[in-house]
Amino acid sequence: MPNLTRRDVLIAATATGGVLASQSAQAAARSGDGKKPTLCLFSKPLPFLGYSELGKALGEMGIPGVDLTTRPSGHVLPENVERDLPKAQADLKKHGVEISMITTGLTSIDDPAARPTLHTAARLGVPFFKLGYYRYEDLSQLDSTLAEVKREVEGLAGLAQQAGIQGGFHNHSGAYVGAAMWDHWWALRDTDPRWMGFYFDPMHATVEGGGAGWKIGFQRLASRLKMVSVKDFFWEKRAGKWTHDVCPLGEGMVDLPAFFRTLAATDFDGPITLHVEYEIQGATESARRDNVLAAIEKDYKYLKKIYNEAYGA
């Protein structure tokens, strides 16, 4: 087999020929050091589970890792991070579940929680953290907003380096800095790529970029990719207005198989975190909670399927 460059496999992976793309992705994965991305669950939909119960639930579903909310109203509260994050890790490990990453609300090193959160997570061996969000409050002030965000992100990158943990800047759709993925590239271009990079979300990229926008954005960000978020959506018109509704994986508009073929053609080996953020009902609160767990299990099976197809597992 001829040696493929990174450019070759990326082009092949995004081609319309699915078989060729899959073969190229698998060849690229085999040509590296053998590392593959890890799968985990974003803990947000399970606020009713304590650390041990969370570990037990994920362990029973075969989910090896958790993206643990470590932010206001999260599983670990920022003011208690030095006490509770070690406890969470210990309780989760009893069930064979690792903390693959933490989701924080951090947007500045001036946040009192910034240093204790990053240093505690790094000391525990947690490799990645997600930043909080920056919004465009006034689009007429776009340039000054971007400049301020760039300063804040650079400060967090420096703190991440001191602590020894890698940060990821998420591309959230809407009036957020990063919805246009060129914002990400501009804000992070002067940071050390060992400590600060991108947290790519193909759903939000599709919301903002349609059929080709996510591919263009991913191409720009791929070399500094730290984490990946997986969810799905569809557009719906309600009360005369179009809105995007999050839905179970495989039932929406995100071309997840194509995305995974593209991802597998890179050297990315960080966490892929499953998000279950659509509305789930139940006749009682107990029934709703059971339905949430069932939805997670169903989505995870789909995620494992497309992961295995892309990575040749």
C-alpha positions as CSV (number, residue, x, y, z in Angstrom):
1,M,0.0,0.0,0.0
2,P,1.5,3.4,-0.9
3,N,2.2,5.8,1.9
4,L,-0.6,8.3,2.4
5,T,0.0,11.9,3.5
6,R,-2.3,13.5,6.0
7,R,-3.8,15.5,3.2
8,D,-4.4,12.4,1.1
9,V,-6.4,10.6,3.8
10,L,-8.4,13.7,4.7
11,I,-9.4,14.1,1.1
12,A,-10.3,10.4,0.8
13,A,-12.2,10.4,4.0
14,T,-14.5,13.2,2.8
15,A,-15.1,11.8,-0.6
16,T,-18.5,10.5,-1.5
17,G,-17.3,7.0,-2.0
18,G,-17.9,5.4,1.4
19,V,-15.9,2.2,0.9
20,L,-12.8,4.1,-0.2
21,A,-13.2,6.6,2.7
22,S,-13.5,3.8,5.2
23,Q,-10.5,1.9,3.9
24,S,-8.4,5.1,3.9
25,A,-9.4,5.9,7.5
26,Q,-8.6,2.5,8.7
27,A,-5.2,2.6,7.0
28,A,-4.5,5.9,8.6
29,A,-5.4,4.6,12.0
30,R,-3.2,1.6,11.6
31,S,-0.2,3.7,10.4
32,G,0.0,5.7,13.6
33,D,0.9,4.6,17.1
34,G,-2.2,2.5,17.5
35,K,-4.0,4.9,19.8
36,K,-7.7,5.5,19.2
37,P,-10.1,8.0,20.7
38,T,-11.8,7.1,24.0
39,L,-15.6,7.2,24.4
40,C,-17.3,8.8,27.3
41,L,-20.7,10.3,28.4
42,F,-21.4,13.9,29.2
43,S,-22.8,13.7,32.7
44,K,-25.3,16.6,32.3
45,P,-28.4,14.5,31.7
46,L,-27.9,12.5,34.9
47,P,-27.9,15.1,37.7
48,F,-30.0,12.8,39.8
49,L,-27.2,10.3,40.1
50,G,-24.4,10.5,42.7
51,Y,-20.9,9.6,41.8
52,S,-21.1,5.9,42.7
53,E,-24.5,5.5,41.1
54,L,-23.2,7.3,38.0
55,G,-20.3,5.0,37.8
56,K,-22.6,1.9,38.3
57,A,-24.9,3.1,35.5
58,L,-22.1,3.8,33.0
59,G,-20.3,0.5,33.9
60,E,-23.5,-1.5,33.3
61,M,-23.9,0.1,29.9
62,G,-20.2,-0.5,29.0
63,I,-19.3,3.2,28.8
64,P,-15.7,3.5,29.9
65,G,-15.5,7.2,30.6
66,V,-17.3,10.2,31.8
67,D,-17.1,13.9,30.8
68,L,-17.9,15.2,34.3
69,T,-19.7,18.5,34.8
70,T,-17.4,20.6,37.1
71,R,-19.2,23.9,37.0
72,P,-22.1,25.7,38.7
73,S,-25.0,23.2,39.1
74,G,-22.8,20.4,37.9
75,H,-21.8,17.1,39.4
76,V,-18.8,18.8,41.0
77,L,-19.4,22.4,42.2
78,P,-16.5,24.7,41.6
79,E,-16.3,25.9,45.2
80,N,-16.0,22.3,46.3
81,V,-13.7,21.0,43.6
82,E,-10.6,20.2,45.7
83,R,-12.8,18.0,48.0
84,D,-15.3,16.5,45.6
85,L,-13.4,15.8,42.4
86,P,-11.1,13.3,44.1
87,K,-14.1,11.7,45.7
88,A,-15.9,11.5,42.3
89,Q,-12.9,9.9,40.7
90,A,-12.6,7.3,43.5
91,D,-16.3,6.4,43.3
92,L,-16.3,6.2,39.6
93,K,-13.2,4.0,39.5
94,K,-14.8,1.4,41.7
95,H,-17.1,0.7,38.7
96,G,-14.3,0.9,36.1
97,V,-15.2,4.4,34.8
98,E,-12.5,7.0,34.2
99,I,-12.9,10.8,34.2
100,S,-11.9,11.3,30.5
101,M,-12.4,15.1,30.7
102,I,-14.2,17.7,32.8
103,T,-16.6,20.4,31.5
104,T,-16.1,23.7,33.3
105,G,-17.6,27.1,33.1
106,L,-14.1,28.8,33.1
107,T,-13.7,31.8,30.9
108,S,-11.0,33.7,32.8
109,I,-8.1,33.1,35.1
110,D,-9.7,35.7,37.3
111,D,-12.4,33.2,38.2
112,P,-11.7,32.0,41.8
113,A,-12.4,28.4,40.7
114,A,-9.8,28.5,37.8
115,R,-6.7,27.5,39.7
116,P,-8.2,24.9,42.1
117,T,-10.1,23.3,39.3
118,L,-7.3,22.9,36.8
119,H,-4.6,22.0,39.4
120,T,-6.9,19.5,41.1
121,A,-7.9,17.8,37.8
122,A,-4.3,17.7,36.6
123,R,-3.1,16.2,39.9
124,L,-5.7,13.5,39.5
125,G,-4.6,12.7,36.0
126,V,-7.6,14.1,34.2
127,P,-6.1,15.1,30.8
128,F,-8.7,17.6,29.4
129,F,-11.0,20.4,30.4
130,K,-13.6,22.2,28.4
131,L,-13.8,26.0,28.7
132,G,-16.9,28.0,29.4
133,Y,-18.7,30.1,26.8
134,Y,-18.1,33.7,25.5
135,R,-21.1,35.4,23.9
136,Y,-21.4,38.2,21.4
137,E,-23.5,40.7,23.3
138,D,-23.3,43.3,20.6
139,L,-22.2,42.2,17.1
140,S,-21.3,45.8,16.2
141,Q,-18.4,45.3,18.7
142,L,-17.2,42.1,17.1
143,D,-13.6,43.0,16.9
144,S,-13.3,44.2,20.4
145,T,-15.1,41.1,21.7
146,L,-12.8,38.8,19.8
147,A,-9.7,40.7,21.1
148,E,-11.0,40.3,24.7
149,V,-11.8,36.6,24.3
150,K,-8.3,36.1,22.8
151,R,-6.7,37.6,25.9
152,E,-8.9,35.5,28.2
153,V,-8.2,32.3,26.4
154,E,-4.5,33.0,26.3
155,G,-4.6,33.5,30.1
156,L,-6.3,30.1,30.5
157,A,-3.8,28.5,28.2
158,G,-1.0,29.7,30.4
159,L,-2.7,28.4,33.5
160,A,-3.4,25.1,31.8
161,Q,0.3,24.8,31.1
162,Q,1.2,25.5,34.7
163,A,-1.2,22.9,35.9
164,G,-0.4,20.3,33.2
165,I,-3.9,19.9,31.7
166,Q,-5.1,20.5,28.1
167,G,-8.0,22.9,27.3
168,G,-10.6,22.7,24.5
169,F,-12.6,25.6,23.1
170,H,-16.1,24.4,22.0
171,N,-17.9,25.6,18.8
172,H,-21.4,26.3,20.1
173,S,-24.0,27.5,17.6
174,G,-25.8,30.8,18.1
175,A,-24.4,34.2,19.2
176,Y,-21.3,32.5,20.7
177,V,-17.7,33.3,20.0
178,G,-16.7,30.1,18.1
179,A,-20.0,29.5,16.3
180,A,-18.0,30.8,13.3
181,M,-15.0,28.4,13.6
182,W,-12.6,31.0,12.2
183,D,-13.1,32.7,15.6
184,H,-11.6,29.7,17.2
185,W,-8.6,29.7,15.0
186,W,-8.0,33.4,15.5
187,A,-8.4,33.3,19.2
188,L,-6.1,30.4,19.7
189,R,-3.5,31.0,17.0
190,D,-0.9,32.4,19.5
191,T,-1.4,29.8,22.2
192,D,0.8,26.7,22.7
193,P,-1.0,23.9,20.9
194,R,0.2,21.4,23.6
195,W,-2.1,23.1,26.2
196,M,-5.0,24.7,24.3
197,G,-6.9,23.5,21.3
198,F,-10.4,22.9,20.0
199,Y,-13.4,20.9,21.2
200,F,-15.2,20.1,17.9
201,D,-18.9,19.6,17.8
202,P,-20.2,18.4,14.4
203,M,-23.8,19.1,15.3
204,H,-23.2,22.8,16.1
205,A,-20.9,23.0,13.1
206,T,-23.7,21.7,10.9
207,V,-26.3,24.1,12.4
208,E,-24.1,27.0,11.5
209,G,-22.3,25.6,8.4
210,G,-24.7,23.3,6.6
211,G,-23.4,20.6,4.3
212,A,-19.9,21.8,3.7
213,G,-19.3,24.2,6.5
214,W,-18.5,21.6,9.1
215,K,-16.0,20.0,6.7
216,I,-14.2,23.3,6.1
217,G,-14.2,24.2,9.8
218,F,-12.9,20.8,10.8
219,Q,-10.2,21.0,8.3
220,R,-9.0,24.3,9.8
221,L,-9.2,23.0,13.4
222,A,-8.1,19.4,13.0
223,S,-4.4,19.8,13.7
224,R,-5.2,21.2,17.2
225,L,-8.2,19.0,18.0
226,K,-8.4,18.0,21.7
227,M,-12.0,16.7,22.2
228,V,-15.1,15.9,20.2
229,S,-18.8,16.1,21.1
230,V,-21.4,13.9,19.5
231,K,-25.1,14.7,19.2
232,D,-27.8,15.1,16.4
233,F,-30.5,17.5,15.4
234,F,-33.1,18.5,12.9
235,W,-34.7,21.7,11.8
236,E,-38.4,22.3,12.6
237,K,-40.7,25.2,12.0
238,R,-42.8,26.2,15.0
239,A,-45.0,29.2,15.4
240,G,-43.6,30.5,12.1
241,K,-40.0,30.3,13.2
242,W,-37.3,27.8,12.3
243,T,-35.5,26.2,15.2
244,H,-33.1,23.3,15.6
245,D,-34.2,20.4,17.8
246,V,-31.7,18.0,19.3
247,C,-32.7,14.4,18.8
248,P,-31.4,10.8,19.2
249,L,-28.2,9.9,17.2
250,G,-28.9,8.8,13.7
251,E,-32.4,10.4,13.5
252,G,-31.3,13.9,12.5
253,M,-29.3,15.8,9.9
254,V,-25.7,15.4,11.1
255,D,-23.8,13.1,8.8
256,L,-22.1,11.3,11.7
257,P,-20.8,8.3,9.7
258,A,-19.0,10.7,7.3
259,F,-17.7,12.8,10.2
260,F,-16.3,9.7,11.9
261,R,-14.6,8.6,8.7
262,T,-13.0,12.1,8.5
263,L,-12.0,12.0,12.1
264,A,-10.5,8.5,11.8
265,A,-8.2,9.8,9.0
266,T,-6.5,12.1,11.5
267,D,-4.2,11.3,14.5
268,F,-6.9,12.4,17.0
269,D,-6.9,10.1,20.1
270,G,-8.7,12.3,22.7
271,P,-12.2,11.8,24.2
272,I,-15.3,11.6,22.1
273,T,-18.2,12.5,24.5
274,L,-21.8,11.5,23.9
275,H,-24.3,14.3,24.6
276,V,-28.0,13.4,25.3
277,E,-29.6,16.8,25.4
278,Y,-33.1,16.2,23.9
279,E,-36.2,16.3,25.9
280,I,-37.2,12.9,27.5
281,Q,-40.5,12.4,29.2
282,G,-42.0,10.0,31.6
283,A,-45.3,9.4,33.4
284,T,-43.5,9.8,36.7
285,E,-40.2,11.2,37.7
286,S,-38.9,7.7,38.3
287,A,-40.1,6.6,34.8
288,R,-38.5,9.7,33.2
289,R,-35.2,8.8,34.8
290,D,-35.5,5.2,33.5
291,N,-36.2,6.6,30.1
292,V,-33.2,8.9,30.3
293,L,-30.9,5.9,31.0
294,A,-32.6,3.9,28.2
295,A,-32.0,6.8,25.7
296,I,-28.3,7.0,26.7
297,E,-27.9,3.3,26.2
298,K,-29.5,3.5,22.8
299,D,-27.4,6.4,21.6
300,Y,-24.3,4.8,22.9
301,K,-24.9,1.7,20.9
302,Y,-25.3,3.8,17.8
303,L,-22.1,5.7,18.7
304,K,-20.2,2.5,19.1
305,K,-21.4,1.2,15.8
306,I,-20.2,4.2,13.7
307,Y,-17.0,4.3,15.8
308,N,-16.3,0.7,15.0
309,E,-17.1,1.2,11.3
310,A,-14.7,4.1,11.1
311,Y,-11.9,2.7,13.1
312,G,-12.1,-0.9,11.9
313,A,-12.8,-2.3,15.4
